Amino acid sequence: MRVSGVLRLLVPISALVITWVFLHSAGNIHIQTIRLPRWLAPATTKELHAIKSKCGNRKPCTDNSFAFKISSGAANVVGPSICFEDKVLMSPVKNNVGRGLNIVLVNGTTGAMLRDSFFDMYSGDPSLLERFLKEVPEGTLVLVASYDDPGTKMNEQLKKLFSDLGSSSAKQLGFRDSWVFLGARGLKNKSPFEQFLKNNPEENKYDGWPELLELEGCVPRKVF
């Protein structure tokens, strides 16, 4: 009786020991051998970090091109801004924008800023802008943003000068229109970087002004 009792006691103990050894071995195999493929593995912090595009653009530019973003003014309340290669060249914060046309000249090879200025196209002297545009060096990028009223003093000579820089819309620019543009001295064809919105009381987003425009992109070096 004593021997049979001991055997009956050893049977469940042995079963428990065997089960524990099996589970322990299986656990080790699981830990050591199961590996997720690299493309299924959780992304690292470095991989999750989004690539920041210059000027906050939606897409990054290649090394052989310049990133830019041009925003027109909003009515006569918020001034325009011009960013080039992640540097804000003109903006209300920099306090170097004004009513009319805001223009930045950039070297088309190096990307260095040459000059910035704004011209009152409502009550100012259009000959000042004519002289400015005629003196733009060959191979220079010209970035333009409108604010409030860019077209009241837009005469035929100015329209031609902007058209020679690659503009398709300068000829129809009028009172309180919205306009953003990037052209170049020596550009052989019309520029692909331009947006224009006519002042239309029935469609204007703001009271008396169309909505602001925003133009961004990558301009190749030596587009001319």
Stockholm file with secondary structure:
# STOCKHOLM 1.0

chainA/1-224         MRVSGVLRLLVPISALVITWVFLHSAGNIHIQTIRLPRWLAPATTKELHAIKSKCGNRKPCTDNSFAFKISSGAANVVGPSICFEDKVLMSPVKNNVGRGLNIVLVNGTTGAMLRDSFFDMYSGDPSLLERFLKEVPEGTLVLVASYDDPGTKMNEQLKKLFSDLGSSSAKQLGFRDSWVFLGARGLKNKSPFEQFLKNNPEENKYDGWPELLELEGCVPRKVF
#=GR chainA/1-224 SS CHHHHHHHHHHHHHHHHHHHHHHHHHHHHHHHHCCCCTTTSCCCHHHHSCCCCGGGCSSCCCTTEEEEEEECCBTTTBCCEEEETTEEEECTTTTCCCSEEEEEEEETTTCCEEEEEEECTTTSCHHHHHHHHHTCCTTEEEEEEEESCSSTTCCHHHHHHHHHTTCSSGGGCCTTCEEEEEEETTCSSCCSCEEEECCCTTTCSBTTBCCCCEEEEEEETTCC
#=GC SS_cons         CHHHHHHHHHHHHHHHHHHHHHHHHHHHHHHHHCCCCTTTSCCCHHHHSCCCCGGGCSSCCCTTEEEEEEECCBTTTBCCEEEETTEEEECTTTTCCCSEEEEEEEETTTCCEEEEEEECTTTSCHHHHHHHHHTCCTTEEEEEEEESCSSTTCCHHHHHHHHHTTCSSGGGCCTTCEEEEEEETTCSSCCSCEEEECCCTTTCSBTTBCCCCEEEEEEETTCC
//
